[in-house]
Amino acid sequence: MGIPAFQLSGDAAVLTKTQRLTALLDFCPNLPDLAVLDYLQDRMMHGSPDEPVLHLLTGILQEKLARFLQNELGMDADTPVHRLSTQDLASLAETVKGYRLTVTGTKSFKDAQVTRGGVPADELVEGTLESSKVPNLWFAGELLNVDGACGGYNLHFAWGSGILAAKEIAQRAENI
Ligand SMILES: Cc1cc2nc3c(=O)[nH]c(=O)nc-3n(C[C@H](O)[C@H](O)[C@H](O)COP(=O)(O)OP(=O)(O)OC[C@H]3O[C@@H](n4cnc5c(N)ncnc54)[C@H](O)[C@@H]3O)c2cc1C
């Protein structure tokens, strides 16, 4: 959950200011909805009727997550499988494929890994990192309104733009 939440948080920070946001989490994106239900029915039919409901999700979801989802549905993960109704099973499959979360906002600046906002790229002299408003002022990294996905892109941009700005400054100094 960590990285996907990070990826969405930039947009969430902006969108939650003006609208109610819901995230729909699919914990089995590679399986169609009915395949999850088939899988659960199959486990139920071929397993022991006394095994705990939790075991139905073993192998497809991490145990803590399986317990959490079953708890959300008002199911006790430790009750025997034979107590589940057809409707319970369908609800479980539905929740695995589409658990709804209300997004209320993001954590504070103190917890942020990257900021959204800063000097707009169109306020730079084209093809350089120099301000078009204040000559001899260069920007790099997070001072610019540029943010990237997780995966090293923000560090890469910070280093790349820092090197570029430094080269431009050195070149300007040489020409003085
Ligand atoms: C916990 C965490 C984890 C991260 N993990 C990743 C990751 O895995 N991959 C990735 O790509 N990005 C990651 N990032 C984001 C990445 O680190 C930043 O995008 C990048 O460091 C921005 O570089 P920067 O030079 O623009 O700013 P900064 O790295 O913030 O550098 C700004 C510098 O300016 C100094 N400074 C501030 N005010 C003044 C002042 N008035 N005078 C002099 N100096 C001043 C600060 O002390 C700081 O050293 C992470 C960020 C955090 C916080």
The ligand as a Gaussian input file, in Angstrom:
#p B3LYP/6-31G(d) Opt

LIG

0 1
 C       11.923000      10.721000       3.608000
 C       12.118000      10.986000       2.135000
 C       12.380000       9.932000       1.277000
 C       12.543000      10.165000      -0.083000
 N       12.795000       9.132000      -0.914000
 C       12.993000       9.341000      -2.221000
 C       13.308000       8.263000      -3.101000
 O       13.399000       7.110000      -2.686000
 N       13.480000       8.539000      -4.412000
 C       13.376000       9.806000      -4.912000
 O       13.556000      10.005000      -6.117000
 N       13.076000      10.847000      -4.123000
 C       12.895000      10.649000      -2.780000
 N       12.600000      11.702000      -1.975000
 C       12.465000      13.034000      -2.580000
 C       13.835000      13.631000      -2.849000
 O       14.662000      13.440000      -1.727000
 C       13.659000      15.139000      -3.127000
 O       12.774000      15.313000      -4.219000
 C       14.994000      15.791000      -3.464000
 O       15.904000      15.600000      -2.409000
 C       14.785000      17.286000      -3.689000
 O       16.037000      17.859000      -3.847000
 P       16.221000      19.405000      -3.701000
 O       17.675000      19.662000      -3.876000
 O       15.274000      20.122000      -4.591000
 O       15.752000      19.770000      -2.214000
 P       16.366000      19.284000      -0.841000
 O       16.982000      17.918000      -0.964000
 O       15.283000      19.498000       0.155000
 O       17.551000      20.292000      -0.598000
 C       17.304000      21.616000      -0.217000
 C       18.487000      22.031000       0.668000
 O       18.391000      23.430000       0.897000
 C       18.711000      23.646000       2.265000
 N       18.111000      24.935000       2.628000
 C       16.820000      25.202000       2.875000
 N       16.660000      26.498000       3.173000
 C       17.877000      27.051000       3.077000
 C       18.352000      28.368000       3.254000
 N       17.546000      29.367000       3.560000
 N       19.660000      28.580000       3.076000
 C       20.501000      27.590000       2.737000
 N       20.097000      26.315000       2.557000
 C       18.809000      26.061000       2.721000
 C       18.130000      22.477000       2.985000
 O       18.743000      22.313000       4.240000
 C       18.475000      21.337000       2.018000
 O       19.745000      20.797000       2.269000
 C       12.451000      11.497000      -0.594000
 C       12.209000      12.560000       0.288000
 C       12.043000      12.307000       1.645000
 C       11.780000      13.464000       2.572000

